[in-house]
Amino acid sequence: TQQLLSGRAPRLRPFRVTNADRSMKKGIMADTLEDLINKVSDSLSVLCVSALVLDEDGTGVDTEDFFQTLPENAVLMVLEKGQKWTPYTGQYL
Amino acid sequence: TQQLLSGRAPRLRPFRVTNADRSMKKGIMADTLEDLINKVSDSLSVLCVSALVLDEDGTGVDTEDFFQTLPENAVLMVLEKGQKWTPYTGQYL
């Protein structure tokens, strides 16, 4: 616990990141929001990440401290400029 | 844990705050109602916060002690002057 709180050692956690049309989803390990954004760019071939939002309700994940409260395997959606989150229509459930 | 319970250190908790037309929602960490209102102004570009209400039923969150009873990741709606809470029509569920 001491090490977790110190923030010194990277603590990689799994996330699942989908693109805006939910045609692709990748499991990605990251320790910080910045780390995840960098890896999302590569993994999902997104040139410029505009936002990361929670897939479940479109909540924008803008800050490191909110990001750190997300559970493992939280599903996020990456948005490029001009893209918007839309709710599940159910065909992927 | 001792520090968290003592109440001396700020105890940041996650909330999700949407604007009045539910076009934007942000994850925001806050320890007090005042703290959340300040951060909402920045994060959602609201010049003057008139009220924070619960998104689920429009309950006004006016007092610090009621705010402290909200669970983590409670969904709140920020209202500017003249704006009113309206119930979900379902398109985001």
Backbone of each chain as ProteinMPNN parsed JSONL, in Angstrom:
{"seq_chain_A": "TQQLLSGRAPRLRPFRVTNADRSMKKGIMADTLEDLINKVSDSLSVLCVSALVLDEDGTGVDTEDFFQTLPENAVLMVLEKGQKWTPYTGQYL", "coords_chain_A": {"N_chain_A": [[0.847, -1.207, 0.0], [1.933, 1.182, 0.773], [3.673, 1.699, -1.316], [1.901, 2.008, -3.41], [0.633, 4.349, -2.752], [2.654, 6.151, -2.784], [3.184, 6.652, -5.38], [5.385, 6.291, -6.909], [6.36, 3.934, -8.217], [5.321, 2.637, -11.359], [1.948, 1.742, -11.776], [0.494, -0.416, -13.466], [-2.642, -0.818, -14.921], [-5.456, -2.644, -16.222], [-7.41, -1.557, -18.994], [-10.248, -1.155, -21.149], [-10.628, -0.13, -24.361], [-12.589, 1.467, -26.735], [-13.344, 2.444, -30.131], [-15.068, 5.274, -31.664], [-17.264, 4.353, -33.101], [-17.601, 1.914, -32.088], [-16.518, -0.269, -33.417], [-14.151, -1.463, -32.96], [-12.263, -2.735, -30.258], [-9.901, -2.545, -27.656], [-7.732, -4.124, -25.307], [-5.868, -2.467, -22.957], [-2.994, -1.674, -21.1], [-2.332, 0.651, -18.566], [-0.878, 3.256, -16.55], [-1.29, 5.896, -16.008], [-3.471, 8.602, -16.995], [-2.398, 10.027, -19.123], [-0.567, 8.181, -20.1], [-2.35, 6.198, -20.964], [-3.709, 7.563, -23.007], [-1.627, 7.986, -24.823], [-1.055, 5.318, -25.52], [-3.471, 4.505, -26.596], [-3.611, 5.955, -28.932], [-1.718, 4.657, -30.556], [-2.672, 1.985, -30.501], [-5.288, 1.99, -31.414], [-5.048, 3.359, -33.688], [-5.473, 6.162, -33.743], [-5.077, 9.371, -34.7], [-5.154, 11.893, -33.427], [-6.101, 12.268, -30.27], [-9.083, 13.416, -29.024], [-10.771, 13.244, -26.814], [-11.287, 11.142, -23.935], [-13.883, 9.125, -22.931], [-16.252, 7.646, -20.665], [-17.589, 4.617, -21.676], [-20.052, 3.759, -20.822], [-21.727, 5.922, -20.092], [-20.845, 8.221, -21.265], [-19.356, 10.003, -19.78], [-16.867, 12.404, -19.48], [-13.414, 11.81, -19.156], [-11.222, 13.649, -17.88], [-9.34, 14.324, -16.036], [-6.473, 13.395, -14.098], [-6.881, 12.503, -11.486], [-9.561, 11.718, -11.374], [-9.467, 9.705, -13.282], [-7.908, 7.852, -11.918], [-9.73, 6.76, -10.165], [-11.189, 4.971, -11.569], [-12.391, 1.657, -12.092], [-10.613, -1.47, -12.609], [-10.469, -2.651, -15.939], [-12.4, -0.923, -16.831], [-14.51, 0.393, -19.344], [-13.692, 2.44, -21.928], [-14.258, 5.076, -24.296], [-12.65, 6.312, -27.121], [-12.46, 9.5, -28.494], [-12.176, 11.311, -31.485], [-11.518, 14.543, -32.905], [-14.535, 16.194, -33.461], [-16.03, 13.922, -33.193], [-18.649, 12.321, -31.343], [-19.822, 10.957, -28.25], [-22.152, 8.321, -28.256], [-25.017, 6.663, -26.97], [-25.199, 3.124, -26.238], [-26.944, 1.212, -28.602], [-27.714, -1.257, -28.299], [-27.084, -3.338, -29.955], [-24.626, -4.376, -29.506], [-24.66, -5.653, -27.155]], "CA_chain_A": [[0.0, 0.0, 0.0], [2.828, 2.331, 0.842], [4.204, 1.959, -2.646], [0.804, 2.487, -4.246], [0.306, 5.725, -2.42], [3.774, 7.029, -3.066], [3.077, 7.045, -6.777], [6.675, 6.248, -7.594], [6.402, 2.827, -9.161], [4.132, 2.638, -12.215], [0.994, 0.701, -11.41], [-0.256, -0.646, -14.701], [-3.957, -1.428, -14.739], [-6.069, -2.918, -17.525], [-8.592, -0.836, -19.45], [-10.734, -1.578, -22.461], [-10.89, 1.125, -25.068], [-13.249, 1.283, -28.018], [-13.419, 3.65, -30.951], [-16.353, 5.976, -31.534], [-18.385, 3.571, -33.647], [-17.54, 0.622, -31.394], [-16.154, -1.346, -34.334], [-12.895, -2.033, -32.486], [-12.028, -2.536, -28.82], [-8.604, -3.101, -27.299], [-7.302, -4.139, -23.914], [-4.653, -1.663, -22.861], [-2.49, -1.447, -19.743], [-1.84, 2.021, -18.395], [-0.817, 3.681, -15.154], [-1.817, 7.253, -15.898], [-4.326, 9.008, -18.105], [-1.528, 10.381, -20.251], [-0.051, 6.912, -20.608], [-3.419, 5.538, -21.706], [-3.957, 8.325, -24.245], [-0.541, 7.673, -25.748], [-1.177, 3.947, -26.009], [-4.678, 4.44, -27.415], [-3.277, 6.483, -30.259], [-1.063, 3.587, -31.307], [-3.408, 0.738, -30.57], [-6.521, 2.153, -32.189], [-4.724, 4.184, -34.863], [-6.117, 7.471, -33.657], [-4.007, 10.356, -34.873], [-5.206, 12.934, -32.405], [-7.164, 11.97, -29.315], [-9.782, 14.612, -28.558], [-11.266, 12.994, -25.462], [-11.626, 9.792, -23.495], [-15.118, 9.166, -22.151], [-16.721, 6.335, -20.243], [-18.509, 4.078, -22.677], [-21.38, 3.506, -20.25], [-22.606, 7.092, -20.048], [-20.253, 9.376, -21.943], [-18.657, 10.906, -18.858], [-15.516, 12.744, -19.902], [-12.341, 11.543, -18.196], [-10.279, 14.708, -18.22], [-8.335, 14.579, -15.012], [-5.739, 12.239, -13.614], [-7.428, 11.963, -10.226], [-10.784, 10.965, -11.682], [-9.011, 8.492, -13.971], [-7.404, 6.888, -10.937], [-10.836, 6.124, -9.449], [-11.868, 3.996, -12.427], [-12.051, 0.273, -11.779], [-9.929, -2.213, -13.663], [-11.3, -3.067, -17.064], [-13.391, 0.083, -17.22], [-14.577, 0.527, -20.8], [-13.615, 3.835, -22.345], [-14.355, 5.34, -25.726], [-11.788, 7.398, -27.569], [-13.109, 10.383, -29.468], [-11.367, 12.249, -32.245], [-12.195, 15.828, -33.079], [-15.785, 16.125, -34.221], [-16.807, 12.734, -32.833], [-19.398, 12.425, -30.091], [-20.298, 9.718, -27.645], [-23.575, 8.003, -28.372], [-25.298, 5.505, -26.116], [-25.445, 1.82, -26.84], [-28.284, 0.958, -29.123], [-28.044, -2.603, -27.852], [-26.662, -4.412, -30.845], [-23.365, -4.959, -29.076], [-24.801, -6.244, -25.821]], "C_chain_A": [[0.876, 1.249, 0.0], [3.315, 2.724, -0.546], [3.117, 2.524, -3.572], [0.564, 3.969, -4.008], [1.438, 6.684, -2.766], [3.758, 7.485, -4.507], [4.38, 6.922, -7.529], [6.717, 5.132, -8.636], [5.155, 2.871, -10.054], [3.228, 1.468, -11.852], [0.08, 0.5, -12.612], [-1.564, -1.35, -14.39], [-4.606, -1.622, -16.106], [-7.306, -2.049, -17.774], [-9.011, -1.402, -20.798], [-11.198, -0.337, -23.201], [-11.466, 0.832, -26.442], [-13.178, 2.578, -28.829], [-14.863, 4.153, -31.001], [-17.525, 5.185, -32.106], [-18.429, 2.15, -33.077], [-17.234, -0.549, -32.34], [-14.887, -2.062, -33.873], [-12.761, -1.761, -30.995], [-10.734, -3.222, -28.44], [-8.398, -3.084, -25.791], [-5.96, -3.455, -23.807], [-4.281, -1.476, -21.399], [-1.97, -0.023, -19.64], [-1.779, 2.348, -16.918], [-1.34, 5.095, -14.954], [-2.694, 7.541, -17.11], [-3.496, 9.336, -19.343], [-0.975, 9.122, -20.92], [-1.117, 6.223, -21.454], [-3.678, 6.25, -23.038], [-2.867, 8.028, -25.277], [-0.707, 6.284, -26.358], [-2.406, 3.771, -26.894], [-4.383, 4.911, -28.834], [-2.67, 5.393, -31.135], [-2.025, 2.429, -31.569], [-4.642, 0.838, -31.448], [-6.321, 3.067, -33.4], [-5.501, 5.5, -34.887], [-5.007, 8.52, -33.715], [-3.989, 11.369, -33.736], [-6.4, 12.692, -31.49], [-7.787, 13.28, -28.817], [-10.274, 14.435, -27.127], [-11.368, 11.507, -25.211], [-12.865, 9.913, -22.621], [-15.468, 7.751, -21.716], [-17.76, 5.845, -21.234], [-19.926, 3.976, -22.128], [-22.296, 4.721, -20.28], [-21.996, 8.355, -20.632], [-19.554, 10.368, -21.044], [-17.223, 11.149, -19.314], [-14.504, 12.489, -18.808], [-11.198, 12.498, -18.526], [-9.133, 14.819, -17.235], [-7.733, 13.271, -14.505], [-6.396, 11.652, -12.365], [-8.741, 11.219, -10.454], [-10.432, 9.645, -12.376], [-8.589, 7.424, -12.975], [-8.521, 6.205, -10.152], [-11.526, 5.048, -10.288], [-11.456, 2.582, -12.051], [-11.265, -0.371, -12.917], [-10.938, -2.662, -14.708], [-12.484, -2.15, -17.334], [-13.342, 0.22, -18.748], [-14.665, 2.003, -21.16], [-13.785, 3.933, -23.851], [-13.432, 6.495, -26.067], [-12.522, 8.197, -28.641], [-12.053, 11.229, -30.169], [-12.172, 13.528, -32.426], [-13.453, 15.656, -33.931], [-16.633, 14.917, -33.888], [-17.501, 12.942, -31.493], [-19.74, 11.045, -29.574], [-21.778, 9.547, -27.941], [-23.832, 6.762, -27.537], [-25.396, 4.227, -26.936], [-26.836, 1.767, -27.438], [-28.683, -0.475, -28.807], [-27.498, -3.697, -28.747], [-25.324, -5.012, -30.454], [-23.479, -5.602, -27.706], [-25.114, -7.726, -25.886]], "O_chain_A": [[0.591, 2.233, -0.682], [3.364, 3.901, -0.904], [3.379, 3.396, -4.4], [0.325, 4.736, -4.94], [1.215, 7.87, -3.009], [4.252, 8.564, -4.832], [4.489, 7.391, -8.662], [7.067, 5.363, -9.793], [4.053, 3.116, -9.562], [3.693, 0.346, -11.649], [-0.955, 1.151, -12.751], [-1.588, -2.356, -13.682], [-4.343, -0.862, -17.038], [-8.13, -1.84, -16.883], [-8.224, -2.046, -21.492], [-12.052, 0.408, -22.722], [-10.908, 0.051, -27.212], [-12.976, 3.662, -28.281], [-15.765, 3.528, -30.444], [-18.656, 5.331, -31.643], [-19.198, 1.304, -33.534], [-17.645, -1.681, -32.086], [-14.587, -3.155, -34.352], [-13.108, -0.678, -30.524], [-10.488, -4.356, -28.851], [-8.826, -2.163, -25.096], [-5.013, -3.829, -24.499], [-5.129, -1.162, -20.563], [-1.253, 0.451, -20.521], [-2.532, 1.79, -16.121], [-1.781, 5.453, -13.862], [-2.662, 6.824, -18.11], [-3.852, 8.966, -20.462], [-0.927, 9.022, -22.146], [-0.822, 5.721, -22.539], [-3.844, 5.602, -24.072], [-3.155, 7.842, -26.459], [-0.523, 6.097, -27.56], [-2.386, 2.978, -27.835], [-4.857, 4.325, -29.807], [-3.048, 5.223, -32.294], [-2.171, 1.96, -32.698], [-5.0, -0.113, -32.142], [-7.279, 3.491, -34.046], [-6.092, 5.887, -35.895], [-4.112, 8.539, -32.871], [-2.94, 11.662, -33.161], [-7.552, 12.884, -31.879], [-7.099, 14.137, -28.263], [-10.203, 15.362, -26.321], [-11.515, 10.712, -26.139], [-12.896, 10.71, -21.683], [-15.032, 6.776, -22.329], [-18.692, 6.568, -21.586], [-20.894, 4.093, -22.88], [-23.505, 4.582, -20.472], [-22.566, 9.439, -20.507], [-19.193, 11.46, -21.485], [-16.459, 10.204, -19.51], [-14.701, 12.899, -17.664], [-10.327, 12.194, -19.34], [-8.072, 15.35, -17.566], [-8.371, 12.219, -14.485], [-6.456, 10.432, -12.211], [-9.005, 10.207, -9.805], [-11.025, 8.604, -12.092], [-8.875, 6.241, -13.159], [-8.283, 5.169, -9.53], [-12.356, 4.298, -9.774], [-10.294, 2.339, -11.727], [-11.258, 0.126, -14.043], [-12.083, -2.999, -14.407], [-13.452, -2.545, -17.983], [-12.273, 0.17, -19.356], [-15.585, 2.712, -20.751], [-13.493, 2.99, -24.586], [-13.428, 7.526, -25.393], [-13.118, 7.641, -29.563], [-11.159, 11.789, -29.534], [-13.366, 13.573, -32.128], [-13.415, 15.039, -34.995], [-17.81, 14.864, -34.242], [-16.997, 13.652, -30.623], [-19.921, 10.096, -30.338], [-22.555, 10.501, -27.884], [-22.958, 5.903, -27.41], [-25.638, 4.246, -28.143], [-27.798, 2.234, -26.828], [-29.83, -0.872, -29.014], [-27.452, -4.86, -28.347], [-24.921, -6.039, -31.0], [-22.475, -6.054, -27.154], [-25.263, -8.371, -24.849]]}, "seq_chain_B": "TQQLLSGRAPRLRPFRVTNADRSMKKGIMADTLEDLINKVSDSLSVLCVSALVLDEDGTGVDTEDFFQTLPENAVLMVLEKGQKWTPYTGQYL", "coords_chain_B": {"N_chain_B": [[-5.272, 5.203, 5.922], [-6.061, 6.18, 8.368], [-5.588, 8.864, 8.041], [-7.453, 9.497, 6.101], [-9.82, 9.216, 7.488], [-9.677, 11.069, 9.467], [-10.435, 13.499, 8.554], [-8.961, 15.707, 8.114], [-7.194, 15.844, 5.936], [-8.055, 16.617, 2.552], [-10.788, 14.882, 1.235], [-11.139, 13.626, -1.558], [-13.716, 12.829, -3.761], [-15.242, 10.993, -6.449], [-17.428, 12.484, -8.825], [-20.067, 12.786, -11.257], [-20.847, 15.113, -13.582], [-23.291, 16.777, -15.407], [-24.338, 18.964, -18.072], [-27.184, 21.2, -18.57], [-28.604, 20.392, -20.832], [-27.733, 17.886, -21.148], [-25.684, 17.374, -22.97], [-23.061, 17.209, -22.452], [-20.851, 15.61, -20.229], [-18.93, 15.32, -17.308], [-16.309, 13.773, -15.467], [-15.552, 14.524, -12.207], [-13.49, 15.33, -9.461], [-14.095, 15.98, -6.072], [-14.132, 17.436, -2.783], [-15.795, 18.932, -1.208], [-19.02, 20.585, -1.407], [-18.738, 23.207, -2.277], [-16.216, 23.091, -3.431], [-16.779, 21.359, -5.55], [-18.582, 22.926, -7.037], [-16.922, 25.032, -7.833], [-15.112, 23.638, -9.472], [-16.8, 22.632, -11.403], [-17.546, 24.896, -12.798], [-15.21, 25.519, -14.236], [-14.764, 23.096, -15.64], [-17.028, 22.526, -17.138], [-17.426, 24.851, -18.391], [-19.175, 26.803, -17.303], [-20.403, 29.874, -16.573], [-21.719, 31.067, -14.372], [-22.779, 29.301, -11.766], [-25.95, 28.293, -10.983], [-27.409, 26.322, -9.659], [-26.934, 23.019, -8.307], [-28.231, 19.932, -9.095], [-29.642, 16.666, -8.515], [-29.276, 14.411, -11.133], [-31.004, 12.319, -11.526], [-33.546, 12.864, -10.442], [-33.882, 15.559, -10.107], [-33.507, 16.684, -7.614], [-32.504, 19.305, -5.55], [-29.218, 20.064, -4.57], [-28.236, 21.644, -2.034], [-26.968, 21.932, 0.374], [-24.054, 21.402, 2.401], [-23.986, 19.183, 4.092], [-25.939, 17.441, 3.091], [-24.839, 17.013, 0.579], [-22.588, 15.57, 1.313], [-23.645, 13.098, 1.796], [-24.035, 11.908, -0.593], [-23.458, 9.212, -2.872], [-20.37, 7.882, -4.237], [-19.602, 8.813, -7.578], [-22.13, 9.786, -8.076], [-24.587, 11.261, -10.169], [-24.826, 14.492, -11.201], [-26.558, 17.475, -12.168], [-25.69, 20.549, -13.557], [-27.039, 23.739, -13.239], [-27.59, 26.781, -14.877], [-28.556, 30.216, -14.451], [-31.983, 30.536, -15.026], [-32.192, 28.086, -16.227], [-33.728, 24.858, -16.138], [-34.187, 21.726, -14.468], [-34.915, 18.821, -16.308], [-36.611, 15.736, -16.813], [-35.036, 12.637, -17.851], [-35.501, 11.758, -21.225], [-34.981, 9.418, -22.192], [-33.288, 8.92, -24.279], [-30.653, 8.722, -23.732], [-30.291, 6.495, -22.285]], "CA_chain_B": [[-6.701, 5.161, 6.293], [-6.233, 7.084, 9.508], [-5.623, 10.225, 7.527], [-8.708, 9.675, 5.389], [-10.927, 9.299, 8.424], [-9.525, 12.196, 10.377], [-11.126, 14.645, 7.985], [-8.07, 16.838, 7.939], [-6.81, 15.863, 4.526], [-9.231, 16.626, 1.696], [-11.193, 13.544, 0.829], [-11.704, 13.808, -2.895], [-14.564, 11.742, -4.234], [-15.629, 11.224, -7.849], [-18.802, 12.777, -9.208], [-20.259, 12.974, -12.696], [-21.678, 16.309, -13.68], [-23.738, 17.038, -16.767], [-24.971, 20.276, -18.248], [-28.644, 21.148, -18.501], [-29.187, 19.639, -21.959], [-27.072, 16.571, -21.133], [-24.814, 17.188, -24.139], [-21.694, 17.037, -21.97], [-20.778, 15.093, -18.862], [-17.528, 15.238, -16.916], [-15.932, 13.201, -14.183], [-14.902, 15.571, -11.422], [-13.188, 14.989, -8.072], [-14.336, 17.101, -5.162], [-14.301, 17.03, -1.392], [-16.935, 19.662, -0.643], [-19.943, 21.128, -2.402], [-18.126, 24.421, -2.832], [-15.135, 22.629, -4.297], [-17.372, 20.829, -6.777], [-19.138, 24.04, -7.816], [-15.804, 25.727, -8.463], [-14.532, 22.824, -10.541], [-17.803, 22.523, -12.46], [-17.464, 26.117, -13.6], [-14.108, 25.36, -15.179], [-14.791, 21.893, -16.459], [-18.163, 22.557, -18.062], [-17.514, 26.206, -18.939], [-20.378, 27.469, -16.816], [-19.939, 31.136, -15.999], [-22.294, 31.288, -13.054], [-23.58, 28.143, -11.366], [-27.142, 28.667, -10.241], [-27.756, 25.218, -8.77], [-26.584, 21.636, -8.642], [-29.351, 19.045, -8.749], [-29.418, 15.275, -8.892], [-29.771, 14.176, -12.49], [-32.051, 11.295, -11.563], [-34.893, 13.354, -10.121], [-33.923, 17.017, -9.977], [-33.346, 17.133, -6.224], [-31.47, 20.32, -5.371], [-28.181, 19.786, -3.566], [-27.914, 22.997, -1.578], [-26.229, 21.986, 1.635], [-22.851, 20.589, 2.49], [-24.192, 17.888, 4.753], [-26.629, 16.55, 2.143], [-23.836, 16.66, -0.435], [-21.68, 14.537, 1.838], [-24.309, 11.79, 1.82], [-24.145, 11.35, -1.948], [-22.485, 8.152, -3.138], [-19.386, 8.152, -5.288], [-20.096, 8.764, -8.956], [-23.478, 10.336, -8.222], [-24.683, 12.097, -11.364], [-25.435, 15.784, -10.897], [-26.74, 18.392, -13.297], [-25.45, 21.944, -13.207], [-28.009, 24.653, -13.85], [-27.321, 28.208, -14.879], [-29.766, 31.001, -14.212], [-33.013, 30.384, -16.065], [-32.295, 26.696, -16.671], [-34.472, 23.971, -15.251], [-33.997, 20.297, -14.648], [-35.979, 18.068, -16.969], [-36.296, 14.305, -16.689], [-34.584, 11.887, -19.024], [-36.509, 11.287, -22.168], [-34.628, 8.036, -22.466], [-32.378, 8.71, -25.409], [-29.292, 8.452, -23.274], [-30.24, 5.29, -21.455]], "C_chain_B": [[-6.959, 6.139, 7.435], [-6.402, 8.524, 9.031], [-6.943, 10.508, 6.821], [-9.839, 9.928, 6.369], [-10.855, 10.539, 9.309], [-10.241, 13.431, 9.859], [-10.231, 15.841, 7.782], [-7.631, 16.97, 6.474], [-8.078, 15.896, 3.668], [-9.539, 15.22, 1.205], [-11.921, 13.683, -0.514], [-12.505, 12.587, -3.298], [-15.012, 12.045, -5.65], [-17.126, 11.504, -7.99], [-18.869, 12.902, -10.721], [-21.255, 14.101, -12.871], [-22.0, 16.591, -15.146], [-24.304, 18.449, -16.859], [-26.474, 20.094, -18.459], [-29.268, 20.389, -19.671], [-28.549, 18.257, -22.117], [-26.213, 16.312, -22.373], [-23.377, 16.924, -23.71], [-21.746, 16.524, -20.545], [-19.315, 14.901, -18.503], [-17.371, 14.547, -15.575], [-15.11, 14.206, -13.403], [-14.694, 15.081, -9.991], [-13.43, 16.198, -7.192], [-14.458, 16.582, -3.741], [-15.46, 17.763, -0.718], [-17.812, 20.167, -1.776], [-19.349, 22.368, -3.07], [-17.017, 24.067, -3.814], [-15.7, 22.141, -5.622], [-17.913, 21.958, -7.648], [-18.023, 24.807, -8.53], [-15.253, 24.95, -9.657], [-15.497, 22.663, -11.701], [-17.729, 23.739, -13.385], [-16.378, 26.0, -14.66], [-14.38, 24.247, -16.173], [-15.903, 21.938, -17.491], [-18.39, 23.954, -18.634], [-18.832, 26.885, -18.583], [-19.93, 28.745, -16.102], [-20.44, 31.299, -14.572], [-23.228, 30.136, -12.699], [-24.773, 28.609, -10.525], [-27.525, 27.574, -9.242], [-27.124, 23.927, -9.253], [-27.749, 20.761, -8.191], [-28.978, 17.616, -9.125], [-30.039, 15.019, -10.249], [-30.972, 13.236, -12.481], [-33.448, 11.846, -11.303], [-34.967, 14.842, -9.849], [-33.809, 17.546, -8.557], [-32.204, 18.136, -6.095], [-30.5, 19.943, -4.266], [-27.643, 21.134, -3.086], [-26.992, 23.02, -0.378], [-25.076, 21.0, 1.647], [-23.152, 19.213, 3.088], [-24.98, 16.917, 3.866], [-25.662, 16.084, 1.054], [-22.953, 15.517, 0.035], [-22.326, 13.157, 1.887], [-24.38, 11.147, 0.438], [-23.101, 10.258, -2.155], [-21.461, 8.601, -4.181], [-20.026, 7.972, -6.661], [-21.582, 9.091, -9.08], [-23.474, 11.265, -9.437], [-25.467, 13.356, -11.023], [-25.597, 16.58, -12.183], [-26.483, 19.81, -12.809], [-26.457, 22.81, -13.959], [-27.481, 26.078, -13.775], [-28.642, 28.936, -14.682], [-30.747, 30.807, -15.369], [-33.18, 28.961, -16.556], [-33.043, 25.861, -15.645], [-34.108, 22.522, -15.518], [-35.188, 19.713, -15.395], [-35.618, 16.595, -16.89], [-35.723, 13.757, -17.995], [-35.744, 11.611, -19.96], [-36.162, 9.875, -22.609], [-33.584, 7.869, -23.556], [-30.942, 8.491, -24.976], [-29.211, 7.198, -22.425], [-29.932, 4.051, -22.287]], "O_chain_B": [[-7.971, 6.84, 7.447], [-7.229, 9.284, 9.536], [-7.489, 11.607, 6.92], [-10.716, 10.754, 6.115], [-11.871, 10.994, 9.834], [-10.612, 14.31, 10.636], [-10.69, 16.887, 7.324], [-7.691, 18.043, 5.874], [-9.074, 15.267, 4.023], [-8.643, 14.474, 0.811], [-13.141, 13.834, -0.577], [-12.035, 11.454, -3.191], [-15.151, 13.209, -6.024], [-17.964, 10.853, -7.366], [-17.851, 13.1, -11.384], [-22.374, 14.041, -12.363], [-21.116, 16.637, -16.001], [-24.697, 19.045, -15.856], [-26.97, 18.968, -18.52], [-30.342, 19.805, -19.525], [-28.797, 17.554, -23.096], [-26.035, 15.164, -22.778], [-22.563, 16.465, -24.512], [-22.584, 16.951, -19.75], [-18.541, 14.378, -19.305], [-18.188, 14.712, -14.67], [-14.085, 14.687, -13.887], [-15.592, 14.497, -9.385], [-13.02, 17.311, -7.523], [-14.838, 15.433, -3.518], [-16.039, 17.255, 0.243], [-17.411, 20.179, -2.94], [-19.452, 22.542, -4.284], [-16.897, 24.665, -4.883], [-15.174, 22.464, -6.687], [-17.723, 21.947, -8.865], [-18.167, 25.184, -9.693], [-14.966, 25.521, -10.709], [-15.075, 22.567, -12.854], [-17.837, 23.612, -14.605], [-16.59, 26.335, -15.825], [-14.247, 24.425, -17.384], [-15.736, 21.439, -18.604], [-19.407, 24.216, -19.276], [-19.509, 27.46, -19.436], [-19.166, 28.689, -15.138], [-19.67, 31.632, -13.671], [-24.32, 30.009, -13.253], [-24.603, 29.243, -9.484], [-27.919, 27.868, -8.114], [-26.821, 23.761, -10.434], [-28.195, 20.844, -7.046], [-28.099, 17.393, -9.958], [-31.194, 15.369, -10.488], [-31.855, 13.344, -13.332], [-34.425, 11.358, -11.872], [-36.002, 15.341, -9.408], [-33.998, 18.74, -8.325], [-31.072, 17.851, -6.484], [-30.903, 19.554, -3.17], [-26.709, 21.685, -3.668], [-26.308, 24.014, -0.134], [-25.106, 19.944, 1.016], [-22.622, 18.201, 2.628], [-24.724, 15.713, 3.884], [-25.665, 14.918, 0.659], [-22.613, 14.616, -0.732], [-21.625, 12.152, 2.008], [-24.743, 9.978, 0.312], [-21.979, 10.372, -1.661], [-21.671, 9.574, -4.905], [-20.871, 7.101, -6.868], [-22.223, 8.723, -10.064], [-22.494, 11.962, -9.7], [-26.624, 13.29, -10.608], [-24.867, 16.381, -13.153], [-26.999, 20.221, -11.769], [-26.689, 22.63, -15.154], [-26.99, 26.519, -12.736], [-29.712, 28.331, -14.742], [-30.375, 30.905, -16.539], [-34.167, 28.638, -17.217], [-32.993, 26.128, -14.444], [-33.767, 22.143, -16.638], [-36.335, 20.078, -15.134], [-34.438, 16.244, -16.901], [-35.899, 14.326, -19.072], [-36.842, 11.269, -19.52], [-36.936, 9.217, -23.303], [-33.049, 6.775, -23.734], [-30.102, 8.109, -25.791], [-28.145, 6.881, -21.896], [-29.853, 2.948, -21.746]]}, "name": "protein", "num_of_chains": 2, "seq": "TQQLLSGRAPRLRPFRVTNADRSMKKGIMADTLEDLINKVSDSLSVLCVSALVLDEDGTGVDTEDFFQTLPENAVLMVLEKGQKWTPYTGQYLTQQLLSGRAPRLRPFRVTNADRSMKKGIMADTLEDLINKVSDSLSVLCVSALVLDEDGTGVDTEDFFQTLPENAVLMVLEKGQKWTPYTGQYL"}
